[in-house]
Amino acid sequence: MLYLLDGGAERRDFKHFAGRVHLGSPWCINAPFILVGVESEDRRAEFTQPSSDPKERKDFPTHGQAERFRRFLVRSPARDRRS
């Protein structure tokens, strides 16, 4: 299973990447896998580690939750959470 971050339905990245993967399939370049698009709700929170810089913590109060986001990906089933 391959998780594509910023790969939600509202982004073009997922369609682009899925198309690239599909192009490799006829020549058996890629081993079979499932592509999962994960749409970000708050990139600053989900993709960054906690900071010890007080100014950064003040300017970006939601940042630094990458570990929590990784746990979510590992522990949660892959499904569309909007339904």
Secondary structure, 3 states (H helix, E strand, C coil): CEEEECCCCCCCHHHHHHHHHHHHHHHCCCCCCCEEEECCCCHHHHCCCCCCCHHHHHHCCCCCCHHHHHHHHHHCCCCCCCC
